[in-house]
Amino acid sequence: MKQNLSRRAFLGLGATAAAAAGAMGLAGCSQPQSATPAPQTGTDATPAAGGAPADFVPNFMTAPAVPESVAETKDCDVLVIGLGLSGCAAAKAAAEEGAKVIAVEKSPELAAVSMAGDFGVVGSQIQKDLGIKWAGKDVIVNQLMKDMCYRPTSDFLGYWYDHSGEDFDWFVEGADFEVLKSTAANQETDKPCYIRPKCFPALEGYDYTTEYYPYFHGTITTNPNMQWTLEAAVAAAEAKGAEMIYSTWGEQLITDESGKVTGAYVHDADGAYTQINANAVVLATGDWGNNQDMRDYYIPWANEFMSFYTTMDAAGEVGNTGDGHLMGLWAGAHMELGPHAPMTHHMGGPLGVDGYLQLNINGERFMNEDIPGQNIADQLSRVPAGPNPMSGADDLRSWQIFDAKWPTEIAKMPDGHGYVNHFVADDEVDAYATVLSGFGLGYTTKAMVEGTEGLIVADTIEDLAAQCNLPVETVVASVNRYNELCAAGHDADFGKDPRRLFPVSEPPFYAYPFGSAGMLVLMGGLEVNKKLQPLNAEGTPIEGLYATGNVQGGRYLVEYPVTVAGISLGTALSFGRLAGMNAAGADVEATSQN
């Protein structure tokens, strides 16, 4: 197997991290062997020189040895490595194009990430039947590009807008499910699988054009998660002759002398290797949030975020370890230039991420609170941390403060992902049984809020501060200042929208601790062209290779946007389908032009 390892494959944000690694010895990143110890001065040793940062080669760039023995050889037209959302879409699409498909998955069975269900797709028949209408492509794509500092590939976002709705309808063909008429609607059947429109209808009076961070309505959510959609797609692929092999790890790609990918070596839980020869390989192995060496190299500043990932491989290890990224790098591809984007949208407390007063662990206000959870997580990274009464870890960042008026105030908060906007009175609970049993859907009751573990309740601000272990005088001063701004109707300190300036004035008073956010996915992939072919150091596509889902670059950079809920799944689906089609012989580019 020919290996084309280039300097460019090591770069991206990794060059910056490499400098830190050489100076600080980040975990998993050893210094180059050529480093020479500097002379000692007195009793203090001067750190060894680490060489030029751009010359640093991280340990994960060392490819494994070619297997000495192969137990079996298989042949196919298209090999799909990874059977998450994008891999299932690729397998189905390739099979429907008439290709002989083999797909391998290191989990023991088909298993969706348990928390995944929001599909940010545009124009599906399901949405049309519900009366859902999205904002225009120009508005949404430009906002997404703005949210991500114009680092992604705009054509990819335009392609998602134009194709994701029909792709979703195609993906769930054959599944048996109910569609709820609104977010708050109860199920009318006993079907275990159903689709719920998210934040629909829109909050009364909500106008995205007036928001600092607009939220675009239209997302639909698969319940209990997206597992049944994967099962429908795999069943369709198998009906076309596709072969699914579980408990099998993709290890490395096979290339010929020209650099074309011609297959891959895979192995089972016992270490027995199979060589799968293929005309094309699709890498669909998910993200790299649990590969600590890659995190240390490419995005060390995100190490405060613990990766929460529920899918395990057949050996009982967490699944998102960047396998596809590494296989691509070893075959001559390179990572896109960053900054890579961790998905760290905070979900807040009993009132979600509603824009109530926030005080840091010193009792001081520190931000405009009227921002989404992803941006709250960003700002929390800038304040000191302390002991968290909820987790026991030193990750307490702030306290969300509100008062007894919250049931009438939440309807004035922004609509969208992570917000709580709807108060359900005790005598109306039965009418909202389905939505109240869900998570983060924007509906709550007094009992749900007051029964939240970790919520602090007090009749005075002084007692509230004392229970939170905050400096009482500072908290009182901060609350008084905030109430003055509320009375004036203008936040001269941080610029919060006056529509969300609610004074903390009526007891009882409440406080809930905000810790560091968790990370669901770490966005950042291989640089690809518009046919989803990874590029080599010269910018030439690697023949026979395609990347999709979180292995694909160009979708999300700098910041994961929550202005469209579920856009991660929406793009994974559309580009999984496109990768499968192209791997099977189609020649379609992802462009914003219909």
Helices and strands as residue ranges (DSSP letters): G 7-10, H 14-24, G 53-55, G 59-61, E 72-81, H 85-96, E 101-104, E 118-119, H 125-130, H 137-147, H 154-171, E 178-179, E 194-197, G 208-210, E 220-223, H 227-239, E 243-245, E 248-255, E 261-268, E 273-283, H 292-298, G 300-302, H 323-330, E 341-343, E 357-360, H 373-380, E 396-402, H 406-409, G 410-412, E 422-423, G 426-432, H 433-436, E 443-444, H 446-450, E 456-458, H 461-467, H 472-488, G 498-500, E 509-515, E 521-523, E 545-547, G 549-551, H 567-583
